[in-house]
Amino acid sequence: MFKLDRKLILSASVFTAAALFAAGCAAGGLGLSKSNSASTQVSIDGGVFHPIVDGKTGPYLVNAKALAMKLNHGRIPTANEIKAWDTDIMADGTGLPEGSGSASEGSDIYDSKCLSCHGDFAAGGGGYPALAKGNAYELKASLLSQRSEEGADGPIRVFGTYWPQASTLWWYIKDAMPHQLTDSLTHDEVYALTAYILQLNEIKIDGVLVESDYVLDRKKFLKIVMPNVDGFEPNIAGPNSLPGVRAYFANPANFGGQKVKPAERCMKNCQEPTAKINRIENGGISTFVPPMATARNLPKVESKEFNAKKSYEENCASCHATKSMGAPAIGDAKAWAANNKKGMAAVLKNGINGINGMPGKGGVNMSDEEFKLVLDYILDQSK
């Protein structure tokens, strides 16, 4: 859930989901006890762990045979294996290595390894996300924007405006970038790229604006405070994050509703809204240029006479215009005369099915009759 200035906007959050998943696994599941002893602890989604009593969990029978099975969970990983897998970078600096790099160096690395996907100055392109749109502190207010009427601007969600922690950027670059050669950048290169992206977002570190000559290192990195650091709730930081999240979601008033019985699970009419929600409707968009089509009939298909010459020029000339490709060239009567000794039926069959380096019909989607017209054109030009 994303918040800004004490107003709530429901939103998917990678950071919240990932943190809750990690915290839940560390605690043995989201509120579920590891033992079979009775438990009334409610999980985040409202579920309750039911202990086994008289061979049942609540109204359901337990498969005793399955419980008695001995499962092989494999061996315990070695310390070196755990160290190799544990590559995440936490907001408190855990896992962040030493290193340094300037924004200017990051600009050069970006141009050679990142620009083709993320565009000039990280503005996005080719389906890949933008990483910057300007001053992140000023653009942060756009997160409240909604396209509720024609011409309205939407929220600007890029690294600088939306991400609460810079550690996620460092970690993602190191482990997943560039796409074609992941985990290939040195620590210094990652620091340089991070500095460059901070520069594009006009971020300040300890009051100092990150500019091209700014050298980012571990000590300075730990002083980064992102503009949207407090933009998400509930708070998932710290060792007590899981109990805190569970308590937060146990009270629906925290996210716009109020249950009569908070501990009771339900499928509909569960909440009575207590917060005003701005619904996005189509009513404000009434004029379309060009006008929206209302006809439901299929467009007419205009029949066009097959043009053998045009088809040759578009599909065959690349190989048959000269003899350099190894195919008989159009206009070369001697070459085609030798080819025609096989008989026209054989020449046509070879052309349709393919021969030597030539695929069937030259690799073009056309009928046998159309291919024969193209062949007739070539032979007429090669007498």
C-alpha positions as a Markdown table, in Angstrom:
| # | Residue | x | y | z |
|---|---|---|---|---|
| 1 | Met | 0.0 | 0.0 | 0.0 |
| 2 | Phe | 1.3 | 3.4 | -1.0 |
| 3 | Lys | 0.6 | 6.5 | 1.0 |
| 4 | Leu | 1.4 | 10.2 | 0.6 |
| 5 | Asp | 0.6 | 13.1 | 2.9 |
| 6 | Arg | -1.7 | 10.9 | 5.1 |
| 7 | Lys | -3.8 | 9.9 | 2.1 |
| 8 | Leu | -4.0 | 6.3 | 1.0 |
| 9 | Ile | -3.8 | 4.9 | -2.5 |
| 10 | Leu | -4.0 | 1.2 | -2.9 |
| 11 | Ser | -1.1 | 0.0 | -5.1 |
| 12 | Ala | 0.9 | -3.1 | -5.8 |
| 13 | Ser | 4.3 | -2.8 | -4.2 |
| 14 | Val | 7.2 | -5.1 | -5.0 |
| 15 | Phe | 9.0 | -4.0 | -2.0 |
| 16 | Thr | 6.2 | -4.7 | 0.5 |
| 17 | Ala | 5.5 | -8.1 | -1.1 |
| 18 | Ala | 9.1 | -9.2 | -1.1 |
| 19 | Ala | 9.8 | -8.0 | 2.4 |
| 20 | Leu | 6.7 | -9.7 | 3.8 |
| 21 | Phe | 7.6 | -12.9 | 2.0 |
| 22 | Ala | 11.1 | -12.9 | 3.4 |
| 23 | Ala | 9.8 | -12.0 | 6.9 |
| 24 | Gly | 7.1 | -14.6 | 6.7 |
| 25 | Cys | 9.5 | -17.4 | 5.7 |
| 26 | Ala | 11.9 | -16.4 | 8.4 |
| 27 | Ala | 9.1 | -16.7 | 10.9 |
| 28 | Gly | 7.9 | -20.1 | 9.7 |
| 29 | Gly | 5.1 | -18.7 | 7.5 |
| 30 | Leu | 2.8 | -15.8 | 7.7 |
| 31 | Gly | 1.4 | -16.3 | 11.1 |
| 32 | Leu | 1.3 | -20.2 | 11.0 |
| 33 | Ser | 2.8 | -22.1 | 13.8 |
| 34 | Lys | 5.4 | -24.8 | 13.2 |
| 35 | Ser | 4.0 | -27.0 | 15.8 |
| 36 | Asn | 0.7 | -28.9 | 16.3 |
| 37 | Ser | -0.2 | -27.1 | 19.4 |
| 38 | Ala | -3.3 | -24.9 | 19.6 |
| 39 | Ser | -2.9 | -21.4 | 18.2 |
| 40 | Thr | -5.2 | -18.5 | 17.9 |
| 41 | Gln | -2.7 | -16.3 | 16.1 |
| 42 | Val | -4.3 | -14.8 | 13.0 |
| 43 | Ser | -2.2 | -14.6 | 9.8 |
| 44 | Ile | -2.1 | -11.5 | 7.7 |
| 45 | Asp | -4.9 | -12.7 | 5.4 |
| 46 | Gly | -7.1 | -13.6 | 8.3 |
| 47 | Gly | -6.4 | -17.3 | 8.3 |
| 48 | Val | -6.0 | -19.3 | 11.5 |
| 49 | Phe | -3.8 | -22.3 | 12.2 |
| 50 | His | -6.0 | -25.2 | 13.3 |
| 51 | Pro | -4.2 | -27.8 | 15.5 |
| 52 | Ile | -4.8 | -31.6 | 15.0 |
| 53 | Val | -7.4 | -32.8 | 17.5 |
| 54 | Asp | -8.8 | -36.3 | 17.3 |
| 55 | Gly | -7.3 | -36.8 | 13.8 |
| 56 | Lys | -8.9 | -33.6 | 12.4 |
| 57 | Thr | -8.0 | -30.0 | 11.8 |
| 58 | Gly | -11.3 | -28.3 | 12.3 |
| 59 | Pro | -13.9 | -30.3 | 10.3 |
| 60 | Tyr | -11.3 | -32.0 | 8.0 |
| 61 | Leu | -9.7 | -35.4 | 8.5 |
| 62 | Val | -5.9 | -35.6 | 8.6 |
| 63 | Asn | -4.0 | -38.0 | 6.4 |
| 64 | Ala | -2.1 | -39.8 | 9.2 |
| 65 | Lys | -0.1 | -41.8 | 6.7 |
| 66 | Ala | 1.2 | -38.7 | 5.0 |
| 67 | Leu | 2.2 | -37.2 | 8.4 |
| 68 | Ala | 4.2 | -40.3 | 9.2 |
| 69 | Met | 6.3 | -40.0 | 6.0 |
| 70 | Lys | 9.9 | -39.1 | 6.3 |
| 71 | Leu | 10.8 | -36.5 | 3.8 |
| 72 | Asn | 14.3 | -36.0 | 2.5 |
| 73 | His | 15.0 | -32.3 | 2.6 |
| 74 | Gly | 18.5 | -32.6 | 1.3 |
| 75 | Arg | 21.7 | -31.7 | 3.1 |
| 76 | Ile | 22.5 | -28.6 | 5.1 |
| 77 | Pro | 24.2 | -26.0 | 2.8 |
| 78 | Thr | 27.8 | -25.1 | 3.6 |
| 79 | Ala | 28.7 | -21.6 | 4.8 |
| 80 | Asn | 30.3 | -20.8 | 1.4 |
| 81 | Glu | 27.1 | -21.8 | -0.4 |
| 82 | Ile | 25.0 | -19.6 | 1.8 |
| 83 | Lys | 27.5 | -16.8 | 1.2 |
| 84 | Ala | 27.3 | -17.2 | -2.5 |
| 85 | Trp | 23.5 | -17.2 | -2.5 |
| 86 | Asp | 23.1 | -14.3 | 0.0 |
| 87 | Thr | 23.6 | -11.4 | -2.4 |
| 88 | Asp | 20.8 | -9.1 | -1.4 |
| 89 | Ile | 21.5 | -5.6 | -0.3 |
| 90 | Met | 19.4 | -4.4 | 2.6 |
| 91 | Ala | 18.4 | -0.8 | 3.4 |
| 92 | Asp | 20.5 | -0.7 | 6.5 |
| 93 | Gly | 23.7 | -1.5 | 4.5 |
| 94 | Thr | 23.8 | -5.3 | 5.1 |
| 95 | Gly | 25.5 | -6.9 | 2.1 |
| 96 | Leu | 26.6 | -3.6 | 0.6 |
| 97 | Pro | 30.3 | -4.0 | -0.4 |
| 98 | Glu | 33.0 | -1.5 | -0.5 |
| 99 | Gly | 33.7 | 0.4 | -3.8 |
| 100 | Ser | 33.4 | 3.7 | -5.4 |
| 101 | Gly | 32.5 | 5.3 | -8.8 |
| 102 | Ser | 31.7 | 8.8 | -10.1 |
| 103 | Ala | 28.5 | 9.8 | -11.9 |
| 104 | Ser | 30.7 | 10.7 | -14.9 |
| 105 | Glu | 32.1 | 7.2 | -15.1 |
| 106 | Gly | 28.5 | 5.9 | -14.7 |
| 107 | Ser | 27.4 | 8.0 | -17.7 |
| 108 | Asp | 30.0 | 6.3 | -19.9 |
| 109 | Ile | 29.0 | 2.8 | -18.6 |
| 110 | Tyr | 25.4 | 3.6 | -19.2 |
| 111 | Asp | 25.9 | 4.7 | -22.8 |
| 112 | Ser | 27.7 | 1.5 | -23.6 |
| 113 | Lys | 25.6 | -1.0 | -21.7 |
| 114 | Cys | 22.2 | 0.5 | -20.7 |
| 115 | Leu | 21.2 | 3.1 | -23.3 |
| 116 | Ser | 20.0 | 0.7 | -25.9 |
| 117 | Cys | 17.2 | -0.5 | -23.6 |
| 118 | His | 16.5 | 2.4 | -21.2 |
| 119 | Gly | 17.0 | 5.3 | -23.7 |
| 120 | Asp | 18.8 | 8.6 | -23.6 |
| 121 | Phe | 19.3 | 9.9 | -20.0 |
| 122 | Ala | 17.3 | 6.9 | -18.7 |
| 123 | Ala | 14.1 | 8.3 | -20.1 |
| 124 | Gly | 12.9 | 4.8 | -21.2 |
| 125 | Gly | 12.4 | 3.2 | -24.5 |
| 126 | Gly | 11.6 | 0.0 | -26.4 |
| 127 | Gly | 9.4 | -1.3 | -23.7 |
| 128 | Tyr | 11.9 | -0.9 | -21.0 |
| 129 | Pro | 11.1 | 1.4 | -18.0 |
| 130 | Ala | 12.4 | 4.9 | -17.5 |
| 131 | Leu | 14.7 | 5.4 | -14.5 |
| 132 | Ala | 14.4 | 9.2 | -14.3 |
| 133 | Lys | 12.1 | 12.0 | -15.4 |
| 134 | Gly | 13.7 | 15.0 | -13.8 |
| 135 | Asn | 13.8 | 16.3 | -10.2 |
| 136 | Ala | 12.5 | 13.5 | -8.0 |
| 137 | Tyr | 11.6 | 15.8 | -5.1 |
| 138 | Glu | 9.4 | 18.0 | -7.3 |
| 139 | Leu | 7.8 | 15.1 | -9.2 |
| 140 | Lys | 7.0 | 13.1 | -6.1 |
| 141 | Ala | 3.7 | 15.0 | -5.8 |
| 142 | Ser | 2.6 | 13.5 | -9.0 |
| 143 | Leu | 2.1 | 10.2 | -7.2 |
| 144 | Leu | -1.3 | 11.5 | -6.1 |
| 145 | Ser | -2.3 | 12.2 | -9.7 |
| 146 | Gln | -5.1 | 10.2 | -11.3 |
| 147 | Arg | -6.4 | 10.1 | -14.8 |
| 148 | Ser | -9.9 | 10.8 | -13.7 |
| 149 | Glu | -10.7 | 13.1 | -16.5 |
| 150 | Glu | -9.6 | 13.8 | -20.1 |
| 151 | Gly | -6.2 | 15.3 | -20.3 |
| 152 | Ala | -5.3 | 14.6 | -16.7 |
| 153 | Asp | -1.7 | 13.6 | -15.9 |
| 154 | Gly | -1.0 | 10.3 | -14.2 |
| 155 | Pro | 1.5 | 9.5 | -11.5 |
| 156 | Ile | 5.2 | 9.5 | -12.4 |
| 157 | Arg | 6.6 | 6.3 | -10.9 |
| 158 | Val | 10.3 | 6.1 | -11.6 |
| 159 | Phe | 13.2 | 5.2 | -9.3 |
| 160 | Gly | 13.6 | 8.7 | -7.9 |
| 161 | Thr | 10.0 | 9.5 | -7.2 |
| 162 | Tyr | 8.6 | 6.1 | -6.2 |
| 163 | Trp | 11.3 | 3.7 | -4.8 |
| 164 | Pro | 11.7 | 4.1 | -1.0 |
| 165 | Gln | 15.2 | 2.7 | -0.8 |
| 166 | Ala | 18.2 | 3.1 | -3.0 |
| 167 | Ser | 19.6 | -0.3 | -1.9 |
| 168 | Thr | 17.1 | -2.0 | -4.2 |
| 169 | Leu | 18.6 | -0.2 | -7.2 |
| 170 | Trp | 22.2 | -1.2 | -6.3 |
| 171 | Trp | 21.2 | -4.8 | -5.8 |
| 172 | Tyr | 19.2 | -5.0 | -9.0 |
| 173 | Ile | 21.9 | -3.6 | -11.1 |
| 174 | Lys | 24.5 | -5.9 | -9.7 |
| 175 | Asp | 22.5 | -9.1 | -9.9 |
| 176 | Ala | 20.3 | -8.5 | -13.0 |
| 177 | Met | 22.0 | -6.0 | -15.3 |
| 178 | Pro | 22.8 | -5.8 | -18.1 |
| 179 | His | 20.2 | -8.4 | -19.4 |
| 180 | Gln | 22.5 | -10.1 | -21.8 |
| 181 | Leu | 25.4 | -10.5 | -19.3 |
| 182 | Thr | 24.1 | -10.4 | -15.7 |
| 183 | Asp | 26.3 | -10.1 | -12.7 |
| 184 | Ser | 29.2 | -8.9 | -15.0 |
| 185 | Leu | 29.7 | -5.4 | -13.5 |
| 186 | Thr | 32.3 | -4.8 | -10.9 |
| 187 | His | 31.3 | -3.1 | -7.6 |
| 188 | Asp | 32.9 | 0.1 | -8.7 |
| 189 | Glu | 30.9 | 0.1 | -11.9 |
| 190 | Val | 27.7 | -0.5 | -10.0 |
| 191 | Tyr | 28.5 | 2.5 | -7.7 |
| 192 | Ala | 29.2 | 4.6 | -10.8 |
| 193 | Leu | 26.0 | 3.6 | -12.5 |
| 194 | Thr | 24.0 | 4.2 | -9.3 |
| 195 | Ala | 25.6 | 7.7 | -9.0 |
| 196 | Tyr | 24.7 | 8.5 | -12.6 |
| 197 | Ile | 21.0 | 7.5 | -12.0 |
| 198 | Leu | 21.0 | 9.5 | -8.8 |
| 199 | Gln | 22.3 | 12.5 | -10.8 |
| 200 | Leu | 19.6 | 12.2 | -13.4 |
| 201 | Asn | 17.0 | 12.2 | -10.6 |
| 202 | Glu | 18.7 | 15.2 | -9.0 |
| 203 | Ile | 19.0 | 13.5 | -5.7 |
| 204 | Lys | 20.9 | 15.0 | -2.8 |
| 205 | Ile | 23.1 | 13.0 | -0.4 |
| 206 | Asp | 23.6 | 14.6 | 3.0 |
| 207 | Gly | 22.6 | 18.0 | 1.5 |
| 208 | Val | 25.0 | 17.7 | -1.5 |
| 209 | Leu | 23.5 | 17.4 | -5.0 |
| 210 | Val | 24.9 | 14.5 | -7.0 |
| 211 | Glu | 26.6 | 15.9 | -10.1 |
| 212 | Ser | 28.9 | 14.5 | -12.7 |
| 213 | Asp | 32.0 | 14.7 | -10.6 |
| 214 | Tyr | 30.3 | 13.2 | -7.5 |
| 215 | Val | 32.1 | 10.1 | -6.3 |
| 216 | Leu | 29.7 | 7.6 | -4.6 |
| 217 | Asp | 31.1 | 5.1 | -2.1 |
| 218 | Arg | 29.6 | 2.9 | 0.6 |
| 219 | Lys | 29.8 | 5.5 | 3.3 |
| 220 | Lys | 28.0 | 8.1 | 1.2 |
| 221 | Phe | 25.5 | 5.5 | -0.1 |
| 222 | Leu | 24.3 | 4.8 | 3.4 |
| 223 | Lys | 23.4 | 8.4 | 3.8 |
| 224 | Ile | 20.9 | 8.4 | 0.9 |
| 225 | Val | 17.4 | 9.3 | 1.9 |
| 226 | Met | 15.0 | 8.8 | -1.0 |
| 227 | Pro | 12.1 | 11.3 | -1.5 |
| 228 | Asn | 9.5 | 8.6 | -1.0 |
| 229 | Val | 11.1 | 6.8 | 1.9 |
| 230 | Asp | 8.0 | 7.1 | 4.0 |
| 231 | Gly | 5.5 | 6.7 | 1.2 |
| 232 | Phe | 4.5 | 3.1 | 1.9 |
| 233 | Glu | 2.6 | 1.6 | 4.8 |
| 234 | Pro | 2.6 | -0.4 | 6.9 |
| 235 | Asn | 6.2 | 0.0 | 8.0 |
| 236 | Ile | 8.0 | -3.2 | 7.1 |
| 237 | Ala | 11.4 | -2.2 | 8.4 |
| 238 | Gly | 13.0 | -3.7 | 11.5 |
| 239 | Pro | 12.9 | -7.0 | 13.3 |
| 240 | Asn | 9.2 | -6.5 | 14.4 |
| 241 | Ser | 7.9 | -5.9 | 10.9 |
| 242 | Leu | 5.8 | -9.1 | 10.7 |
| 243 | Pro | 3.9 | -8.6 | 13.9 |
| 244 | Gly | 3.4 | -5.0 | 13.0 |
| 245 | Val | 2.1 | -5.8 | 9.6 |
| 246 | Arg | -0.3 | -8.4 | 11.0 |
| 247 | Ala | -1.6 | -5.9 | 13.5 |
| 248 | Tyr | -2.0 | -3.3 | 10.8 |
| 249 | Phe | -4.1 | -5.5 | 8.6 |
| 250 | Ala | -6.2 | -6.8 | 11.5 |
| 251 | Asn | -7.7 | -3.3 | 11.6 |
| 252 | Pro | -9.6 | -2.6 | 8.4 |
| 253 | Ala | -9.9 | 1.1 | 9.4 |
| 254 | Asn | -6.3 | 1.4 | 8.4 |
| 255 | Phe | -7.1 | 0.8 | 4.7 |
| 256 | Gly | -10.5 | 2.4 | 4.1 |
| 257 | Gly | -13.0 | 0.1 | 5.8 |
| 258 | Gln | -14.4 | -1.2 | 9.0 |
| 259 | Lys | -15.4 | -4.8 | 9.8 |
| 260 | Val | -18.1 | -5.6 | 12.3 |
| 261 | Lys | -16.1 | -8.6 | 13.4 |
| 262 | Pro | -12.4 | -8.2 | 12.4 |
| 263 | Ala | -11.5 | -11.8 | 13.2 |
| 264 | Glu | -14.2 | -13.2 | 11.0 |
| 265 | Arg | -13.4 | -14.1 | 7.4 |
| 266 | Cys | -15.9 | -13.2 | 4.7 |
| 267 | Met | -16.3 | -13.1 | 0.9 |
| 268 | Lys | -18.6 | -10.1 | 0.3 |
| 269 | Asn | -19.9 | -7.0 | 2.0 |
| 270 | Cys | -17.0 | -7.3 | 4.4 |
| 271 | Gln | -16.3 | -3.6 | 4.9 |
| 272 | Glu | -18.2 | -0.4 | 5.3 |
| 273 | Pro | -16.1 | 2.3 | 3.5 |
| 274 | Thr | -14.9 | 5.0 | 5.8 |
| 275 | Ala | -12.6 | 6.7 | 3.3 |
| 276 | Lys | -13.6 | 8.6 | 0.1 |
| 277 | Ile | -12.3 | 6.8 | -3.0 |
| 278 | Asn | -12.0 | 8.7 | -6.3 |
| 279 | Arg | -13.3 | 6.3 | -8.9 |
| 280 | Ile | -12.0 | 6.6 | -12.4 |
| 281 | Glu | -14.8 | 6.6 | -14.9 |
| 282 | Asn | -15.1 | 7.0 | -18.7 |
| 283 | Gly | -17.6 | 9.8 | -18.4 |
| 284 | Gly | -15.0 | 12.6 | -18.8 |
| 285 | Ile | -13.8 | 11.2 | -22.1 |
| 286 | Ser | -16.5 | 11.8 | -24.7 |
| 287 | Thr | -14.7 | 13.0 | -27.8 |
| 288 | Phe | -12.4 | 10.8 | -29.8 |
| 289 | Val | -10.3 | 11.9 | -32.8 |
| 290 | Pro | -10.8 | 10.2 | -35.1 |
| 291 | Pro | -14.3 | 9.1 | -33.9 |
| 292 | Met | -14.7 | 5.6 | -32.5 |
| 293 | Ala | -16.0 | 3.1 | -35.1 |
| 294 | Thr | -19.4 | 1.7 | -34.4 |
| 295 | Ala | -19.8 | -0.6 | -37.5 |
| 296 | Arg | -19.5 | -4.3 | -36.7 |
| 297 | Asn | -19.0 | -5.5 | -40.3 |
| 298 | Leu | -15.7 | -6.7 | -41.6 |
| 299 | Pro | -13.8 | -4.4 | -44.0 |
| 300 | Lys | -14.2 | -5.2 | -47.7 |
| 301 | Val | -11.3 | -7.1 | -49.3 |
| 302 | Glu | -10.4 | -5.6 | -52.6 |
| 303 | Ser | -9.3 | -8.1 | -55.1 |
| 304 | Lys | -6.1 | -7.1 | -56.8 |
| 305 | Glu | -4.7 | -8.7 | -60.0 |
| 306 | Phe | -1.4 | -10.5 | -59.2 |
| 307 | Asn | 1.5 | -8.6 | -60.6 |
| 308 | Ala | 4.3 | -11.0 | -61.5 |
| 309 | Lys | 6.9 | -8.3 | -62.3 |
| 310 | Lys | 6.3 | -6.6 | -58.9 |
| 311 | Ser | 6.4 | -9.9 | -57.1 |
| 312 | Tyr | 9.7 | -10.8 | -58.7 |
| 313 | Glu | 11.2 | -7.4 | -57.8 |
| 314 | Glu | 10.1 | -7.6 | -54.2 |
| 315 | Asn | 10.9 | -11.3 | -53.6 |
| 316 | Cys | 13.2 | -12.8 | -56.2 |
| 317 | Ala | 15.5 | -10.0 | -57.5 |
| 318 | Ser | 17.8 | -10.2 | -54.4 |
| 319 | Cys | 19.1 | -13.6 | -55.7 |
| 320 | His | 18.3 | -13.6 | -59.4 |
| 321 | Ala | 19.3 | -10.1 | -60.4 |
| 322 | Thr | 22.9 | -11.2 | -60.9 |
| 323 | Lys | 24.7 | -14.5 | -60.9 |
| 324 | Ser | 26.7 | -13.5 | -57.8 |
| 325 | Met | 24.3 | -15.4 | -55.5 |
| 326 | Gly | 24.8 | -18.7 | -57.5 |
| 327 | Ala | 21.3 | -18.6 | -59.0 |
| 328 | Pro | 20.6 | -18.2 | -62.7 |
| 329 | Ala | 20.3 | -14.4 | -63.4 |
| 330 | Ile | 17.3 | -13.0 | -65.1 |
| 331 | Gly | 18.2 | -12.1 | -68.7 |
| 332 | Asp | 21.0 | -14.7 | -68.9 |
| 333 | Ala | 19.5 | -16.7 | -71.8 |
| 334 | Lys | 22.4 | -19.2 | -71.7 |
| 335 | Ala | 22.0 | -20.0 | -68.0 |
| 336 | Trp | 18.3 | -20.5 | -68.3 |
| 337 | Ala | 18.5 | -22.5 | -71.5 |
| 338 | Ala | 20.7 | -25.0 | -69.6 |
| 339 | Asn | 18.2 | -25.0 | -66.8 |
| 340 | Asn | 15.3 | -25.5 | -69.1 |
| 341 | Lys | 16.7 | -28.7 | -70.6 |
| 342 | Lys | 15.2 | -30.5 | -67.6 |
| 343 | Gly | 11.8 | -29.6 | -69.0 |
| 344 | Met | 9.3 | -26.9 | -67.8 |
| 345 | Ala | 7.5 | -29.3 | -65.5 |
| 346 | Ala | 10.7 | -30.1 | -63.7 |
| 347 | Val | 11.7 | -26.5 | -63.4 |
| 348 | Leu | 8.3 | -25.5 | -62.0 |
| 349 | Lys | 8.4 | -28.4 | -59.6 |
| 350 | Asn | 11.9 | -27.5 | -58.3 |
| 351 | Gly | 10.8 | -23.9 | -57.9 |
| 352 | Ile | 7.7 | -24.8 | -55.9 |
| 353 | Asn | 9.4 | -27.4 | -53.7 |
| 354 | Gly | 12.8 | -25.7 | -53.5 |
| 355 | Ile | 16.2 | -26.7 | -54.8 |
| 356 | Asn | 19.8 | -26.3 | -53.6 |
| 357 | Gly | 19.9 | -23.0 | -51.6 |
| 358 | Met | 16.5 | -21.8 | -52.8 |
| 359 | Pro | 13.5 | -22.5 | -50.5 |
| 360 | Gly | 10.2 | -23.5 | -51.9 |
| 361 | Lys | 8.7 | -20.5 | -53.9 |
| 362 | Gly | 11.6 | -18.5 | -52.7 |
| 363 | Gly | 10.3 | -18.6 | -49.2 |
| 364 | Val | 7.3 | -16.4 | -50.2 |
| 365 | Asn | 3.7 | -17.1 | -49.3 |
| 366 | Met | 2.0 | -17.4 | -52.7 |
| 367 | Ser | 0.0 | -20.0 | -54.5 |
| 368 | Asp | 1.4 | -22.4 | -57.1 |
| 369 | Glu | -0.4 | -20.5 | -59.8 |
| 370 | Glu | 1.1 | -17.2 | -58.7 |
| 371 | Phe | 4.6 | -18.8 | -58.6 |
| 372 | Lys | 4.1 | -20.0 | -62.1 |
| 373 | Leu | 3.3 | -16.5 | -63.3 |
| 374 | Val | 6.5 | -15.2 | -61.7 |
| 375 | Leu | 8.5 | -18.0 | -63.3 |
| 376 | Asp | 6.9 | -17.2 | -66.7 |
| 377 | Tyr | 8.0 | -13.6 | -66.2 |
| 378 | Ile | 11.6 | -14.5 | -65.5 |
| 379 | Leu | 11.7 | -16.9 | -68.5 |
| 380 | Asp | 10.2 | -14.2 | -70.8 |
| 381 | Gln | 12.9 | -11.8 | -69.7 |
| 382 | Ser | 15.6 | -14.5 | -70.3 |
| 383 | Lys | 15.0 | -15.6 | -73.9 |
